[in-house]
Amino acid sequence: MPDQSAGSSSPGSAPSTASRRTMLRGAGLLGVGVGFGLPALLSACGAAADDAKGSSKGGTLTLAIDATSAANDPSFYTSLGDWMAVDCICRGLTFISFETNEPTPDLAKSWTISDDQLTYTFALREDVKFHDGTTLTSADVLASLGRQFDEKDKTLPKGATRPLSDLGANVASLTAPDDMTVKMVLKKPDRTTLGQLSDIGGRIISKAALKKYGAEIGKHLVGTGPFAFSAATSGQSITLTAFDDFRLGRPPVDRLVLRQVQDPSTIVSSLLSGDISATQFTPYSAAAQLRKDDSVTVYKTPYNANAILMIDARRVPELKVRQAINLAIDRKSILDQAFYGVGALPTGYAIPPAQSGYDTSLADLSTQDAAKAKQLVAEAGAGGRRIRLMAASDSWHPKAAQIVAQNLTDVGFKVVTTSVDPATYFTRLLDGKDDYHDLMIWERNTYVPDANDMVGAMASPTGLYGATITGMDTLKDAASLQAELDTAKNLPLGAQRTAAYTKIQRRWAEDYMVLSMLACFANLVVSGSHVKHMNTAALANHRCYMEKASV
């Protein structure tokens, strides 16, 4: 994750990465119709449909990842690498390919939605096999989604982040009329439901495996995806093997290895030598060099991710001080020096350029004004105040932290920084008592291509960002933002919906300023020239759909 909180995101190539960072990656919102839950009976189609039959060609595809804790559980975000493994091992009721942003049928072959938009009835595919040999039924769906909805579920690991908890809070009932039907009744309409079910938290696990392994399921994950879990070593790698009975056909490669590689120079040299087949963690500093080398392919993907600075209002209680921090930041230097120009200035606040709802009238919210920042610091009596800043130790984060620290020093703060291993960084974000919880550099990638997955997830006063990380929920009238978010996400795609999210973002920034935008960017996807048929749009959003890839 750099995130992975509620409201997430999916993969792809060129222009359509809009959801996880497509929350953070994607080229648009969920479309009207399927994506927005209009009553319909939908049959299998799209990226998850049956035209994706694979063939056995063999070989090993090795992806460089940020980190692995060797725990792969849809209910618990630990690292992007671990969640990429979940993406490969399990599939969900719905699917967003990031080559299109519309949810399509996956383990559900079709669904109907009641006229009042409250009841979703899913018809499951017959004869879908799990890696343990059991066959998919409604019981597997209820067990998998139920643990996301119930914080007391005994199969949850300690500290589970439950990315579908927000959806679960709106579920009045989840039942199985028969073995091949699942009925979900909502408390209030939510047009983003189908998109949310495509996210990593919505992945379906074998009920038999959950019963066998319980809270240890992350070390023995069993799904219906194209690759089965084989082995994992914390801090090193995850090994997956092609699943012969994958419903869309056996993947072309025999093995998929997700290898932790955190040193930028090692990533580059390994790509050039062929020791790594592909990665979306390529250092931006190497982009120009790699584009000139015929042994690799550098893919162009849209700017669907956000580089952000989160401010804990419990540690920095004065609005003027939080505003000063935002005004002090030199985004142009961050874009040039941390991203080497592979990105864009955040002129649309929290919605990046590749997503629907992007509105440049919000550009002033991310403008540097050091003089005004100094004035606010003086007015708040905060001159010389010590502020602590933490950032992950990989990719663009250290350089951005260096620039932000200097910017804040220049306007009168005393800044203390720390660099944190990516495998443990997210855990520290969740710890409000952490010594360095004042300011936190992070990113929001698009997992579900909808403004609700970006703005809705981060501005919600009851969500992970708004409550646990930034403490915005402790501020006056912050709770009222939730009603505005609920209204906005149910508006049809178009100018009215964009205007609603623009109004929310301006209030969120001007009244609370717990999120300061640093840049918009795309994760840099590079592969060996011999690697073919990867879903690069998805990979740019840290979604790992490798069922068609070959080496």
Buried (B, 14 or more C-beta within 10 A) or exposed (E): BBBBBBBBBBBBBBBBBBBBBBBBBBBBBBBBBBBBBEEEEBEBEBBBBEEBEBEEEEEEBBBBBBBBBBBBBBBBBBBBBBBBBBBBBBBBBBBBBBBBBBBBBBBBBBBBBBEEBBBBBBBBBEEBBBBEEBEBBBBBBBBBBBBBBBEEBEBBBEEBBBBBBBBBEBBEEBEBEEEBBBBBBBEEBBBBBBBBBBBBBBBBBBBBBBEEBBBEBBBBBBBBBBBBBEEBEBEBBBBBBBBEBBBBBBBBBBBBBBBBBBEBEBBBEBBBEBBBBBBBBBBBBBBEEBEEBEEBBBBBBBBBBBBBBBBBBBBBEBBBBBBBBBBBBBBEBBBBBBBBEBBBBBBBBBBBBBBBBBBEEBEEBBBBBBEBBBBBBBEBEBEEBEBBBBBBBBBBBBBBBBBBBEBBEBBBBEBBBBBBBBBBBBBBBBEBEBEBBBBBBBBBBBBBBBBBBBBBBBBBBBBBBBBBBBBBBBBEEBEEBBEBBBEBBBBEBEEEBBBBBBEBBBBBBEBBBBBBBBBBBBBBBBBBEEBBEBBBBBBBBBBBBBBBBBB
